[in-house]
Structures are given as C-alpha cells and as structure tokens.
Amino acid sequence: MNRKALLLALALLPLPAWSQVYKWQDESGRWHYSDSPRPGAVELDLPPIQTYQAPPSERQLQALSRSSAEQSAPEPEISYARVEFAAPGPEATIRNAIGEVGVVLVLEPGLREGHTVRLLLDGQPAAEPVASTAFTLMNVDRGAHQLSAEILDARGRVVARAGPQVFYMHRPSRLH
C-alpha cells in the first residue's frame, strides 16, 4: 500500500511545474504572481525550465571507450624501436646486503597508454605487470641471475621483449 502511495505522489509531483502563472498589480502598485487566475491578471508565457546535463564521469567514459574498442577493428600491431635495460648493465655485479636491485628499462617510443611491463627474474614473473619502466627487486639471492622484461598490451598480449640479461648479486655471507 505504501509503495502505491509513494508512486502516486511521485507521479503527481511534476504537475505544478506544468501549471500556468498569472501576474497582477494590486492597489498599492505591487506585483503579485500566482498559479490561480484573478480579475485583471495577465497570463505569463514563461521560458522553458533550465536544465543541466552533467558530463559523463571518468568511469562512464572508460566503459564507453572499452565497449567501442571491443567493437572496432583489431588493434594495429604496435612496435617499439628500442627495448633494453639501462640498469643493471650486462654482466653487472651488484653488491647489496639486502638484495635490492634497481632495474630501469628504456623504451623508444615511451610506454604507450594501456601497455604494462612484466619483469621476469630467472624466467619467472618478479611482480605483477605495471605501467612503469623503473623497478626495485627486493631480496634477490646471491649468484647469477637472468633478467628479462615483456611489454604487454591492454589485452595481456606480449608486444615486445627485452633481455635476457645476466647480472651477478653479491651479498655478504650470513656466516661472516
């Protein structure tokens, strides 16, 4: 019952906006406005109600671009002219007590929108793919390691690779 009353009230809510407006002047010269006609009142022709349409939100734009991208032709093959490691250098020796390795990847052209980088240490993913070309590997064990990187497009396909590149991690022995 309450739901029906609420729906009826909501349906009747815009009715006053559709009513006429009348204007008249009293004996003292003041203007009055009303929705009911009076003797000597003039019916006003009001302009349409001003409305505002909010621009689409960032989430709506992303959903729209995603759906249009899925319906459009397949993406053209994007290539990178240069994909290589700036750090560590080839055959680099890194001395770090806690096993940190700074990794910098050079891409030409730069990392494109929607692309991510997956860093591989000894053939295994070192972290989740991210939209960055600078990384810090933590707690890398002593010894020789192979570092490589894969550039992934928005669908997770590999579009470019760097490496493998060997580096050597030297950490103090726990015995000394």
C-alpha positions as CSV (number, residue, x, y, z in Angstrom):
1,M,0.0,0.0,0.0
2,N,2.8,2.4,0.9
3,R,4.6,1.7,-2.3
4,K,1.5,2.6,-4.4
5,A,1.0,5.9,-2.4
6,L,4.6,6.8,-3.0
7,L,4.4,6.1,-6.7
8,L,1.2,8.2,-7.0
9,A,2.9,11.1,-5.1
10,L,6.0,10.9,-7.4
11,A,3.8,10.9,-10.5
12,L,1.9,14.0,-9.3
13,L,5.0,15.8,-8.2
14,P,5.8,17.5,-11.6
15,L,2.2,18.7,-12.2
16,P,2.7,22.2,-10.5
17,A,5.6,22.8,-13.0
18,W,3.1,22.5,-15.9
19,S,0.5,24.9,-14.4
20,Q,0.1,28.5,-15.7
21,V,1.5,31.5,-13.9
22,Y,-0.5,34.8,-13.6
23,K,0.6,38.3,-12.8
24,W,-1.4,41.2,-11.5
25,Q,-0.9,44.5,-9.7
26,D,-2.7,45.5,-6.5
27,E,-4.0,49.0,-5.5
28,S,-0.7,49.9,-4.0
29,G,1.3,49.1,-7.1
30,R,2.9,45.9,-6.0
31,W,3.1,43.0,-8.5
32,H,1.9,39.6,-7.4
33,Y,2.3,36.2,-9.0
34,S,0.0,33.2,-8.6
35,D,-1.0,29.9,-10.2
36,S,-4.7,30.8,-10.0
37,P,-6.3,33.5,-12.2
38,R,-7.6,36.7,-10.6
39,P,-9.6,39.6,-12.2
40,G,-7.2,41.7,-14.2
41,A,-4.4,39.1,-14.1
42,V,-2.2,38.5,-17.1
43,E,-1.2,35.0,-18.1
44,L,2.6,34.8,-18.3
45,D,4.4,32.8,-21.0
46,L,7.5,31.5,-19.2
47,P,10.6,30.3,-20.9
48,P,11.3,26.5,-20.6
49,I,12.9,25.3,-17.4
50,Q,16.6,25.5,-17.5
51,T,18.2,22.0,-17.1
52,Y,21.7,20.8,-16.9
53,Q,23.2,17.5,-18.3
54,A,26.3,16.5,-16.3
55,P,29.2,15.4,-18.5
56,P,29.9,11.7,-18.4
57,S,32.1,10.5,-15.5
58,E,35.5,9.1,-15.9
59,R,34.1,5.6,-15.3
60,Q,31.4,6.1,-18.0
61,L,34.0,7.3,-20.5
62,Q,36.2,4.3,-19.8
63,A,33.3,1.9,-20.2
64,L,32.3,3.6,-23.4
65,S,35.8,3.5,-24.8
66,R,36.2,-0.1,-23.8
67,S,33.0,-1.2,-25.5
68,S,33.7,0.8,-28.6
69,A,37.3,-0.6,-28.7
70,E,35.9,-4.1,-28.5
71,Q,33.6,-3.4,-31.4
72,S,36.1,-1.7,-33.5
73,A,38.7,-3.3,-35.9
74,P,41.6,-5.2,-34.3
75,E,44.3,-3.1,-32.9
76,P,47.2,-2.4,-35.3
77,E,50.5,-4.1,-34.3
78,I,52.5,-1.6,-32.2
79,S,56.2,-1.9,-32.2
80,Y,58.9,-0.4,-30.0
81,A,62.1,0.7,-31.8
82,R,64.2,0.2,-28.7
83,V,63.6,-2.1,-25.7
84,E,66.6,-2.6,-23.5
85,F,67.8,-2.4,-19.9
86,A,69.6,0.7,-18.8
87,A,70.3,-0.8,-15.4
88,P,71.6,-3.2,-14.4
89,G,74.1,-3.3,-17.2
90,P,75.1,-6.5,-19.0
91,E,77.2,-8.8,-16.7
92,A,76.8,-6.2,-13.9
93,T,78.0,-7.1,-10.4
94,I,75.7,-5.8,-7.7
95,R,76.8,-5.6,-4.1
96,N,73.9,-5.1,-1.8
97,A,73.5,-6.6,1.7
98,I,69.7,-6.8,1.5
99,G,69.5,-8.0,-2.1
100,E,68.0,-4.9,-3.7
101,V,68.4,-4.4,-7.5
102,G,67.3,-1.3,-9.3
103,V,66.0,-2.0,-12.7
104,V,65.5,0.6,-15.4
105,L,64.0,-0.2,-18.8
106,V,64.5,2.1,-21.8
107,L,61.7,2.1,-24.4
108,E,61.5,4.1,-27.6
109,P,58.9,5.3,-28.1
110,G,57.9,5.5,-24.4
111,L,55.4,3.1,-22.8
112,R,52.1,3.6,-24.6
113,E,48.8,4.1,-22.9
114,G,47.3,0.8,-21.9
115,H,50.6,-1.1,-22.0
116,T,52.3,-2.6,-19.0
117,V,55.7,-4.1,-18.2
118,R,56.2,-7.6,-16.7
119,L,59.6,-8.1,-15.2
120,L,61.0,-11.7,-15.2
121,L,63.8,-12.9,-12.9
122,D,65.2,-16.2,-14.0
123,G,62.2,-16.8,-16.2
124,Q,59.6,-16.2,-13.5
125,P,57.5,-13.1,-13.0
126,A,59.1,-11.0,-10.4
127,A,55.9,-8.9,-9.8
128,E,52.5,-8.1,-11.3
129,P,52.6,-6.1,-14.6
130,V,52.7,-2.4,-14.0
131,A,52.7,0.8,-16.2
132,S,56.3,1.8,-15.3
133,T,59.8,1.3,-16.6
134,A,61.6,1.6,-13.2
135,F,61.5,-1.2,-10.7
136,T,63.3,-2.3,-7.5
137,L,63.7,-6.0,-7.0
138,M,63.9,-7.0,-3.3
139,N,65.7,-9.8,-1.6
140,V,67.4,-11.2,-4.6
141,D,69.5,-14.2,-3.7
142,R,73.3,-14.4,-4.2
143,G,74.6,-15.6,-7.5
144,A,74.0,-15.2,-11.3
145,H,70.5,-14.2,-12.5
146,Q,68.8,-13.7,-15.8
147,L,66.6,-10.6,-16.1
148,S,64.1,-10.0,-18.9
149,A,61.0,-7.9,-19.5
150,E,57.9,-8.2,-21.5
151,I,55.7,-5.3,-22.7
152,L,52.1,-6.3,-22.6
153,D,49.2,-4.6,-24.5
154,A,45.8,-3.9,-22.9
155,R,44.7,-7.5,-23.6
156,G,47.7,-9.0,-22.0
157,R,49.5,-10.0,-25.2
158,V,53.3,-9.6,-25.4
159,V,54.2,-6.9,-27.9
160,A,57.9,-6.5,-27.2
161,R,60.7,-8.2,-25.1
162,A,64.0,-7.1,-23.5
163,G,66.8,-9.4,-22.4
164,P,67.6,-11.9,-21.2
165,Q,70.4,-10.1,-19.5
166,V,72.7,-11.6,-16.9
167,F,73.7,-9.9,-13.6
168,Y,75.5,-11.1,-10.5
169,M,74.3,-10.5,-7.0
170,H,76.9,-10.4,-4.2
171,R,75.6,-10.3,-0.7
172,P,77.6,-10.8,2.5
173,S,77.6,-14.3,3.8
174,R,75.4,-15.0,6.8
175,L,78.4,-16.9,8.2
176,H,80.7,-13.9,8.4
